[in-house]
Amino acid sequence: MALFSVPFFVFLFLAVLVYYIVPKKMQQAVLLAASYIFYCYGTGWKGIAFILITTVSTFAAALRIEKLQDGYQARVNEAKAAGNPIPHAEKTKLKADILSKKRRVLAVGLIINFGILAVLKYGKFVIGSVDQLMMTLGLGGHINSSSLILPLGISFYTFMTMGYLIDVHREKYKPDHNLLHFALFTAYFPQIIQGPIGRYNDMSKQLQESHEWDDTGFRAGFLRLLWGYFKKMVIAERAGLLVNEVFANFDTAGYKGIVVFLAALLYGFQIYADFSGGMDIVFGASDMFGIHLTENFRQPYYAKTVTEFWQRWHITLGSWMKDYVFYPICLSKRAARVQKKLKKRFGNYYGRVLIPTFASFVSFLLVGIWHGADWKYVFYGIFMATFVSTNTLLEKFYGDMRAKFHINAETRGFKAFQIVRTTIIVLIGRLLSRGTSTTAALGMFKAMFSSFNVKVLTDGTLMNFGLDMKDWLVLILAIALLMYVDYVNEHGVKIRFKIAEMKLPIRWIVYYAAIMAILIIGVYGVGYDASSFIYQNF
Amino acid sequence: MKNRLIRIIKAAIFIILLGLIVIIANIYLTPYWRYSNDSDDAGESTRYENFYEMPDNSLDYLVIGPSNSYHSLEPMQVYAYSGITGFDLGGPSQPMYCSYYWLKEALKTQSPKVVFVDTGAFVRETPNNERILKAILPMKPSMLKLQAIKDCCSYDEDLFYTALFPLYQFHSRWKEFGKKDIERKSTEPYLTRGATIRFVSQNGIDAEEINLREEKNVTVSADGTVSTVLDAMPLNEDSAYWLGRIKELCDENNIEVVPVKFPTKNWNKRWSDEVQVFLDELGLKLVDLTGEANPAGINWDKDSFDNGKHLNYYGMVKTSRYFAEYIKDTWNLDSHKGQSGYELWDNDLEEYKTWETDEITELLEKNREKLDYFNEVALNKEKYLVLMAVKTDVSTYWPASLDGIMEQLGVKTDMADIRQQSYIAVSDGGKLSMEVVDPDIINYDFEWKDDSKALHSIHITSGGVGGEADIDVDDNSYAIGNSGLNIVVIDKKDGSFVSAASLGSNEEDLTFEKKEENDGENAFPLNEGNYTISDGNSSLAVEIKANTDGTYGIVDKKTGKYLSAGGLNKPGDTVAEEDDLGLAVTKWKIYYGTGGKYWLYSVFNGMTARLKDGGFVLEDLNEYSEIPQVNIK
């Protein structure tokens, strides 16, 4: 069920209504039922099978890990209580044995679930690449991969559950003993379509608690929902008219110069409005139930470095990679050994930062690959990884240069320069992720600088992309509004809470204005693909 | 508990208000398909709104189906001839299922005796979303409308959603939203009871070529492009199913269903034979107005506006007159004229008569406006000083219809005979005081006294090829100055300006431009009274009556009937005689001819009439040859 559809509105409305009508102890059951109804509607019975496999296998694996841990602890305590504590060496061996068993269970859980993700999401890509290679070498025929389906939200719930399993393995918290609780965590419908990648310890308490109706909370949630739709329907879909045309037909139509630059720039706004708009809808819907999800965006276009950008964009993905890829690499024993050697070779500073640099590179390569099953995402990952890792590696060097040239990094001017620089780097990266292929992306980058004709802005060329003057005006104003709201949020003001506390007539005027703006100036309906969010198939 | 109740009430009010706002947005952003004579729009919004205004149970018949229905049968014309009331509920490419639902909707408030169904619905290509929306959206909200949406729109998701929630498609109209969307009504009077009239008289191709369609399965579009109709185009079998449903509905309501092939050239034998099979199965008898029989007497040279696909005003008049007789004779229905409850029809008919004449005037404006103007000048020649000057040339396409005017003004020169020469003339009170023809430029200055003895200085210049035309009175320049004959009319009483005109006659299409209002609409060369019209061979005793709109009615004293173009427009058609219903067919203009004679002009079809054997026959008004003239004494 698409987020922008009548069935979703009706579904959400009914779910909220039932949620607050039923006795509090039934609220969890309502959410679970709603989540599975939502999932069935969206993906069919085949997709249900996959999410159930992940839910049950992860639940069972976590309990097994706990049992192994508890078993070890019980033996140690028993021996101690009996006045016969286990000797240190034996305890160490026992601990290692338990750890090995725990790791095996963890490995099985990871392999099963990441394996499902890899096959379903990347299977076509791998098969296609192998097929292409075999055909190039004259070795093979066509391998059929058309039967692979992609269940709704598979990337998101896989990462969530595997993060949970790893946390249980690390003894960060106890596993859930209630399958239904855990199933709700996995399938919770507001976040299943496009995240965020929630953490069990953040969400479980909220999901299991009962919630009283909260006027301000509900209103703020509703406003956030409306804001999300506004961003999606008024900005993202509208910008998409030009973006989609230029990216799809770059080769055949020969677009150059400002047109390509505008397409890349607008794509930055399109994907931001689309993804963060989707998040706002998800968060708004969840807030209506009194459940507050982990923020996934924090004014990303105010980032001063690419590293910071990824701390503001798709925060939960970056955070997941940090906790489950970056730190494990950096803190592993092997890394420690290598680091010693590197320090001897390259000195203290570089010896220290090379491992984190490598870990950053791997993390962001995986971020790139996470986005999709195509070589362009691999290169996208490499592109981002290069900037993030060199940022880590050269941090001292940059500091030394600023000192040498007396550049004060705290001035507004320098910060503005950093923001613009970061935006440009991200914009170039966008070409890689959005282009039809890596070759096309590189071609577009080159084309940006050829035939840079400013007259294009006024000679009517820009009216040939499905946008007329009024559309451009709306787009510019809406983007300005988006940046203003981000600016206000950056300074700690939550506008929707301010509105939620205003008097009824003003609140209602805001609600009606937002709804009518979406209905009237939103881009949807005849001639448009109804709200397929960019991240829906991740 | 109390808080919960307050919250529920607030939520309910919020939702209700939101619903109202959304409904208003839906209404004002949905296009209003406004009726206009000039555009391609059939005016669905205007049509169905007008239908809902009809008093309950006031309609004797209904017409449903695609565009040939409402281009052919015009209920107001039928009412004028027979007093029988009806309404066209058809639409462009209206599928039979949409016809069914409109019939069902109509039967909520009407109880007609007969329903005419255009069989053109059997011949239709793939359903057209826009046309289905135009049929569905004007329906008032009801369970029937929901059912109609389900049956008519389910084949296409976008169509279905739009029919349910028009903003789905039309929200983007905010960019063109304007006054026309707020004033949701027709800009012209809407008196045709669902019919769409095209006051266009020209066809692009001649009748011989049109016949190809019946023989060779070709179709000719409005711009003349010929294309082959795909022989594989089958008839719609779902039309047969829905016609069956229409018949069931009518049987339940004691209504007779009459399938009709309205006049069009877009039929072929195969379709006709296949439709007949469906009709036989349903036990329905077809009224066939196509083919050789041509009972309505359609003249395909003049009676279509799009090369034989649909009828224009002339074809519509003929078909409506046919139906007036047919309905009256077949169902023996009484006239409702003057009856209580039918005041709307009677009032609208009066307005319709004037509107019809005005529209025809506009159609034939070029000719009639020019004739009316010049005839008024001639009629009031004694009051005027008429100054004339030619620029470039006046002769090549000089209209013979103005010869009589020139004679009235005292002009001696044959205007058709001074090719590319300069020419000036002054007619003072109907007497020619000065007239010069010269190959070179003529400049003429003179002083002239008006009736109050005030002196005026007048300058006239005429240049032939490459020259100018100026007419100045007291240093005021009044000539329009276009190529052709420039005329300025001055009031003899005080020397004030009355009017100026320029008759461009160096191109085949005569153009006419005038300053100041002097449309001559009420210029009557003859007073009302008894006359004899004769041409030396035959004669007719008549009574001439003046209508309030500047036209004449001419009554044959022997029969007491009015001369009528009778819906005809082919040269050689005999001018009929019938009762005056105030329609254009019985309206005439009488213009000055030469030698003290006159000639007749039919307001209905812009043709003239020749006296023959004590009656009249129609003739095309050929500006470049002799116009048949008569003595009226």
Interface residues (C-beta under 8 A of the other chain):
Chain A: W213 D215 D468 K470 D471 L504 W508 Y511 Y512 I515 M516 L519 I520 I521 G522 V523 Y524 G525 V526
Chain B: R7 K10 F14 L17 L18 I21 V22 A25 L29 D158 Y161 T162 L167 Y168 Q169 H171 S172 W174 K175
